[in-house]
Amino acid sequence: MGESTLKEKTSRGLFWGGMSSFFQQLLNAVFGIYLARVLSPDDYGLVGMLAIFNMVVLLLQESGFVSALINRKEIRHEDYNSVFWFSVLLSAVCYIVLFFAAPAIARYFHRPELVNLARWSFLGFLIGSLGVAPGAYLSKKLMVKEKSMAALLAVVVSGGVGVLMASRGFAYWSLVVQSLVNWLVLVTCYWIFSRWHPVFRFTIKPLQEMFHYGSKLLLTGLLNIISGNIVSVILGRCYSAREVGVYTQANKWGQMGSNFLTTMVNGVAQPVLFEVSSSRERQLRVCRKMIRFAAFVSFPLMLGLAFIAPEFITIAITDKWKDSIVLLQILCVGFACAPISAVCYNLLLSKGRANEYLWASAILSILTIAVIFLLYPVGIQWMTLGVTVVNVLTLVVWLLLVRREVDYTFKGILLDLIPFLGLTLLGMAAAWLVLHRVDNLYISLVGKIAIVGAVYILGLRLLQSEILRECTNFIFRKRNDNENREV
């Protein structure tokens, strides 16, 4: 694949992934604001207690095979078919086990209503298993536009259902049904767009061929999920559902911002980096450009969200959620690093470095769990701060591993990250100096966004940022192409 062709496919992938993520998160924000106003922290807490079970099974049903399919040079229908039936059968077994385990889960959290809630909630991963292979097909073919359309439609339909049910007084059930509808629409669209369909024949050989690579990703994913969700498990056991709900709300808004970019990056990073894996110099060039793009969006977006958190939370979802403000501010610092880390570990996977990915993730996950168990007795804020520090250290570890693989120098790392971080902090400092005496929440919110945005864009123009120029040129070229087609 030529340089210009790859660059165009990457740009299209990032464009469609970015547009989809933007509108998804915008719609999620709109629906989320309404639901947070109508529902209570207790409602969110109950659903949050079950999150880790859903995530673990969703990971098991993929078992690293999706990534293995993407990295496979020659791929056949039977490869997708084997992954499909493996995912469906494993998910069915997990659902049966968790169905009967629901009473034990409810006893652990001291909430009897979790029995029925869990049994309905766990249907989500059963539905999702039907979309694993078609989703992998779309990713392998870099059909980012189709995946984006599917995700966007799923958010619109499920969000509407959730809002309707919440307005009718269905409380936490509205969140569960919203999730189930999201999976149903997403999987249906994957089947339609991929035009791939399974056959009633199961072959174990493709799974055996991919198991060595996929098993490492599975173990890594399990550790990441446990370390990332152990907070809710501990809170649900040791604290009230309200406190779990407060943390869940803060985590939701932080992840919403971070996922905007991480989803966009993950949609193209691994297949594109795999395409150029034969050339170390070319792969470094592509990797650095992706890291600059991730930092270009992530630092102002996530650190900016932390900056406006007091105004945003109070205006959007009322001061009944004020306890989540500090937690959101702390979490945003760690979430700002996540998209950059995603580029790094996708580069490792594209080079077949599953062992390094496994061991680095294992050490970091164990460190996260240790920090949580050490700090939870002294309060949720200290525990959240400890997890955020580990997330920042995680980025450092990934950058060091990438440096070893493609000669990514410390100077290059600093040149790629410092301008975006520095201008974001400079904009925040300028906004604080101008607005710190302003009491009106609406003026403060708009003023902070305007000042930080102006300082950031002006600073990048003065530095003649290549990323800003390329993004601007691509967007305007896209618009001009659309106008020319209309003429």
DOTORKE-26985 format. One record per atom (N, C-alpha, C): x, y, z. Coordinates in steps of 0.05 Angstrom, whole numbers, plus 5000, padded with zeros to 4 digits. Each point is the difference from the previous one (the first is absolute). Example, Ala and Ser with C-alpha at 12.3 -4.5 7.8 and 13.67 -1.06 7.14 Angstrom:
BEGIN
526448865156498250245000501850245000499350214986501650245001498550225014
This chain:
BEGIN
501749765000498350245000501850255000499550184981501650244997499650195023501950195003499950205022497550174998499450104976497750184997497449855005499949744990497549855004499649945029502149925014499849945029499250265015501250224993499550255013497050084997499049954975497250074995498149825015500649745001498449815015500050075030502450075010500250085028498450255006500350194982498550265004497049955000499149844981497149944998499149855025501749815009499349855024499850185025502050185003499950185022497750204998499450084975497950204996497349875008499449764989497549885006499849915029502349895010500049935028499650245018501350224993499850255016497150114999498950014975497250104998498149835015500349744998498249825014500350035030502650005009500450025029498950275011500450214984499050265009497050005004498649914979497150005002498949795020501549785002499249805021500250125028502350135005500350115027498250245004499450154979498250225002497249905008499149794985497449885006500049875028502249865006500149885027499950215022501250244994499950225019497250105004498650034977497250105002498249805015500249754992498449805014500949975029502650015004501149975027499250225019499850244989499250235017497149965009498349924981497249965007499749775021501449784994499749775018501150065028502250155001501250075026498250195016498450164986498150185013497649855011499249794986497649855007500749775020502249864995500749785017501750085024500249835019501550055024502849875000501850105017502649865002499749705007497949935015499549725007499449844975498550114981499449864975502649934985501750214997502549964986501849805015499950025026501749825016499349714997497449934998499249734997501049884973499750164979500949914974503149984999501250195013503050015001501249765014498649885019501049775014500349764981498449994979500149774981501950044977501250244998501650064976502349814996501449925021502349834997499349734989497749895006499249744990499550014970498650214991499550044971502750034985501850165011502550054986501749754998500149855021501649754999499049814979497449964999498949824980500450114971499650264997500550124973502849954991501950015019502849944993500449714994498849825016500349714995498949924973497850124992498849924974501850084977501750205003501950064979502649845003500949975026502449845006502450074984500250254992502450094984499949924971497949864992499849904972499450234980498750215009499450224982502650144992501750055019502650124994501749814983499849745006501549804984499049994971497450034996498950014973501150244984500150235014501050254987502949974992501649865016502849974994500749764982497949864992500449774983500450084971502249914987500650094973498049884980499549745002498049874982497749915017497650084993497749955017497849874983498749805012497949864985497350025015497949924986497450005012499849835025501449774999499949825023501350115025501950194996501250135023497950175015498650164985497850165012497849815012499449794985497949825009500749865026502549925003500849875025499850195024500950254995499850205022497150065007498350004980497250055005498849795018500349754993498849795016501349975028502650055001501350005026498850215018499650244990498950225015497249955010498449894982497249955007499849785021501449784996499849785019501250075028502250145000501250095025498250195015498750194986498250195012497649865011499049804986497649855010500749865026502449885002500849865024500350205023501250234994500450205021497350115010498150034982497450105008498649815019500149744993498849805017501250005028502750015001501450005026499150255016500150234987499350255014497150025007498349884984497149995006499549885027501349775005499749865025501750125023502050164992501650135020498950275009497950094987498850265007499350035029498749805013499550035029502550055017502249864993502550045015501150284996499750104975500950284995498450205016497449955001498250185016500749995029500749775011500749985028502650145006501949984981502650135004499750305003498350124983499650295002497750085019498849805013497850065019497650144986499549934975497850134985498449784986497749915011498549784989498950064972499550264994498950064973502049954978502549945006502049944980499649734987498449835012499549734988498850034972497750124998498650044974501550194983501150215012501550204984502449874986501549835015502349874988499249814977497949855004499249814980499250134973498850235002499250154976502550154989501650115017502350154991502049824985500349765009502049814988499149914972497550054993499249934972501650174980501150225009501550184982502449874987501649855016502349874988499249774982497749885006499049784983499350114972498750235000499450134974502550094986501850125016502550104989501749794987499949755009501649784989499449964970497650064992499249974972501450204981501250215012501250214984503149995000501249815015502950005002501349954973499249794985501349944975499350214978497550084997499450224980501550265007500350065026501450245007503049984993501149765004502849964993500450024970498149914985500150024970500150294992498250175012500050284993502650135007501249935023502550125009502349924981500149744993502149904982499950144973497750064990499650134974500250315002500650105024500150295005497450144992497749865005497450114994499050175024501650215006499550165023497450154997499450094976497550154995497649835008500049744992497849835006499749955030502349955013500049955029499050255014500850234990499250255013497050054997498949944977497150034995498449815019501149755003498649815017500050105029502350095009500250095028498250255005499950184981498450245003497149945001499149824982497149925000499349865026501849845010499549865025499650195024501750215000499850205022497450154998499150074976497650164996497549835009499849754991497749845006500049935030502249905011500149925028499750235019501250234992499750245017497150095002498649994977497250085000498349815017500649744999498549815016500650045030502550065007500750045027498650255012500050214984498750255009497049965004498749864981497249945001499349845025501549795006499549845023500550155026502150165001500650165024497750205006499050124978497850195004497449875010499849744995497649855009500549875028502250065012500549915028501149725003501549904979501149735002502749995014501050225010502450025016502349864987501449825016502449874990499549824976497549914997499449834977500450144973499750265001500450164975502949974990501949995019502849984993500749724989498749805011500549724990498849964972497550094996498849974974501450174979501050235008501550174981502549854990501449865018502349854992499349774982497849865006499249774984499250094971498650224998499250104974502450094984502050125014502450084987501449764987500349785014501249764989498449894977497450005002498349884979500350154974499950275002500250174975502849974989502150015017502849994991500549744985499249785011500549734988498549984974497550094999498449994975501450164978501050235006501450174980502649864991501549885018502449864992499449784980497949855004499249794981499350124973498650225000499150124975502350124985501850155014502250144986502249814991500549795016502349824993499249814978497449934998499049804981501549735005501049975023501349745007498049855017499749744994498249835015501349735007499449905024501349755008498749764986501449785000498849744990500149815024498349804998499749805022502249794999502550105002502349825000502150125018500949855020501950115018502749854997502150154996502749894996501850115022501349825014501750095023502850104991500849924976502850064991500650305000498350174988500650295001500450115028498449905019500350105028502749915011500849754994502649905009502350174989499750074975502150174987500250275013497850115008499950275011500350015031499849775012499949995029502550115014502349934989502550095013500150315002499250134979499950305000497650105016497749884995497650105013499949965030501249785010499949945029501450215016502250114989501450225014498350255003498550064978498350235001497649965019499149745002497949945018500850045029502349895007501050045028500550295006501150154981500450285004497450155004498049944983497450135003498749945026500249755010498849935025501250165023502750035000501350165020499150294999499950114975499250284997497150055010498249814994497250035008499849985030501449815012499949975029501150255014502350104991501250235012498450254995498650014977498550244993497250015013499049775009497349995012499949905028502349945012500149915027498950215019500250264992499050225017497149965005498449954979497149965004499449765017501649794997499549755016500550065030502250145006500650075027498050205012499350204984498150205010497349875005499249824981497449875003499849835025502349895009500149835024500350175025501650204999500850155025498550265003498850104979498650265001497249974990498550225000497249994992499850014970497649934990499550014971500350294990499350195017500250284992502950084994501949915017502850064995501049864975499149764995500749874975498950164976497550105003498850174979501550254995501050135021501650254997502549944985501449795007502449934986499449924971497949844996499249924973499450244982498650205011499450234985502550164991501850035019502650144994501549844979500249745004501449834981498750004972497450015000498550004974500750244984500050245012500550244985503050024991501749905018502849994992500649814977498849765002500449814978498750094974497850145003498650104976501950184983501450185014501950174986502449844989501149825017502349854991499449814977497649875002499349814979499650134973499450265000499750154975502449964982502450035012502449974985501149724999499849855023501049735000498649824980497450034997498549854980501050074972500450254995500950094974502849884994501850015019502749904996500049704997498549855017500049714998498849904974498350164988498749924975501949974977502350145001501950004977502849935009500750035025502949995008501249734994498849785009501249744997500249914971497850014984500249924972501950174984500150275005501850184986502949945007500549985027502849955008500949734991498249804998500749744989500850024971498750174985500650044971502950094996501150165019502750114996502049875018499349775012501849875020502649904988500149974973502449904987502250224999499250255003501950224999500150145027502249985015500250115026499850314999501350124981500050294997497250104994498649864981497450094993498049965023500349785014498249955023500450215022502550085005500550215019498650264992500250074974498850244990497050005003498749774994497149985003499350015029501549865017499450005029500250275012502150154993500350275011497750194992499249974975497850174991497449935015499549745005497749935016500150095029502449995011500350095028499650315001501150144981499550295000497050074997498749844983497150054996498549945026500849785013498649935025500450215021502550105003500650215020498650264992499950064974498750244990497150035009498649775001497250015008499649935030501649815009499549895027500650205022502350144999500750185021498050235004499250154979498050215005497349895007499249774989497449895005499749915029501949835009499849885027500850195022502250144997500850195021498050245000498950064977498050214999497449925014499349744997497649905015500550015030502449945009500650025028499850305009500850184983500050285007497150115003498249914983497250105000498249825016501049805013498449805015498050135019500850195017498150125019497650124987500550164978497850124986498349804985501449824986498649804983498249825017501049895022498449815016497650155012500450245011497950145013497850094980500850094976498150104980498649764987501549804992498949784984498349805016501049915023498649795014499350075029500250265007499250125025502049935023499850155021501949975022499549755017498049844993499749745015502449824994501550064978502349854992502650145007499950205017502450175006502349835011499549785013502149845011501749874978499049994976501549884978501950194987499950265006501750204987502949945004500949975025502949965005500949744988498349795002500749744988500450024970498250154987500350044971502550154993500750205016502550164994502449825003500149835020502349825003500149794978497749884993500049804979500850104973499350254994500650124974502950014994501750035021502950014995500949734990499149785011500749744990498849944973497550084996498749954974501450164978501350225006501450154979502249844987501149815016502349844990499049754984497549925003499149754989500249994969499250204985500249984971502849984990501950135014502849984992501149725006499249905023500849725007498949814979497650054990498749824980501749984975501250234991501749994976502449835006501250035024502449855007499649705000497949915015499649715001499049884974498750164983499249904974502549964982502050175004502549964985501449745009500049945026501249755010498549764988497350025000498449774989500549974970500350224986500549984971502649874993501950005019502649884996500149725013497749905009499849745012501249975027500350235014501250005027497949965021498549784998497949945020501249945027502449895001501349945026500550255016501350204986500550255013497550145009497949994983497550125007498849865025500249745001498949855023501550075025502649995000501550045025499850295010500150194982499750285008497350055012497949904986497250035010499749865027501249765003499749855025501250165023502450104997501350145021498450255008499150154979498550255005497349945013498749784992497449935011500349915030502049845005500549925028500650245017501650194989500650255015497450165006498250014980497550145004498349875022499849744999498549855020501250045028502650005002501450045025499450275011500150204983499450285008497250035010498149874987497250015008499649885027501149765005499749875026501450155022502150144993501550155020498650265008498750124981498950275005497050015005498549784993497050035004499250055029501549915020499150065027500150295007501750164987500350285007498250184983498449894982498050164986500249974970497750054987499849954971501750204984500450255010501650194986502949924998501149905023502749915000500449764982498049825000500249764984499950084970498350194993499950094972502650144992501150155018502650144994502249794996500049805016502149794996499749864974497649944991499549874974500950184978499550265002500850194980503050024997501450005022502950004999501149764985498849775005500849754986499450034970497850124992499350044972502050184986501050205014502050174988502649854996500849845020502449834998499749804978497549914995499549814978500950114973499350264996500850134975503150004997501350065022503050005000501149734992498849795011500949734994499649934970497650064990499549954971501950154982500650255007501850164983502849885001500949905023502649875001500149754983497949855000499949754984500150074970498550214993500050084972502750114992501350145018502750114995501949784993499849775014501749784994499549874974497450004992499349864975500750154975499650275000500350164976501850245003501849995020501950225005498650275004498050005016498550255006501650145022501550204993501850135019498550175021501350065023498850165020499450284989501850104984499650264987497550004983499649784985497749984983497449995016500149855023497749985017499250275011502050155010499550275011498950194979501249994976499150184979497149934991499349755003497349924991497850065021500850015026498050035021499950275014502450125005500250245016498450244988500150054974498650234989497049995006498849774997497149985005499350025030501649875017499550015028500550295011502250124991500750275009498050214992499049994975498050194991497449965015499349755006497549955015500250135028502249955014500450115026500150315000501350104979500150294997497350134997498349874983497350094996498449995026500349795015498549975025500950225020502650055001501050215018498950274992499950064974499050264991497050025007498549794996497150005006499650045030501649885017499750035029500550295008502150124989500750285007497750184993498749954977497950184991497449955015499449755007497349935009499849915029502249995015499849885027498250155019499450254994498150165017497250004990499549874978497349994988498349795014497650085010498349815015497949874982499350124978498049894982501049754987498749775004501049754990500049994969498050124988499849994971502150174986500550245011502250174990502749865004500449885023502549875006500449764981498049854995500249764982500750094972498550184989500550094972502750144998500650175020502550145000502449825001499949805017502349815001500449854974497949914988500249864974501150184979499050254998500950194980502950075003500950065024502750095005502049784995499449765011501949784997500249924970497750004986500049944972501550204983499750265006501350214985503149985005500849975025502949995006501249754986498649785001501049754988500350024970498050094986500150014971502150214991499950245013502050214994502849905004500449875023502749905006501049804979498249824991500849804980500650134973498550214994500550154975502850145001500650115023502650135003502349804998499549765011502049794998500049864973498250084983499749874973499749705002498049925017499549725005499249854974501449794994499449844976497349865003499449905025497549855004497750194996500150245011497850194996499650064971502250044985499850064972498849774984500849765006499049774986497149955006499250035025497249965008498250214986500950255000498550224987499849954971502249924987499949964971498249764993500049795016498449774994497050075003499350145021497250075005499050184977501550214993499150184979500049874973501949814995500049864975497649824998499349885023497649825000497550174994499950245012497650164995499950104971502450074989500050094972499349784981500949755007499349774983497049965000498750035023497149965002498650224984501050255002498750224985500349964970502349904991500449954971498249784990499549805017498249784991497250104998499250195018497350114998499750174975502150154992499950164976499949824975
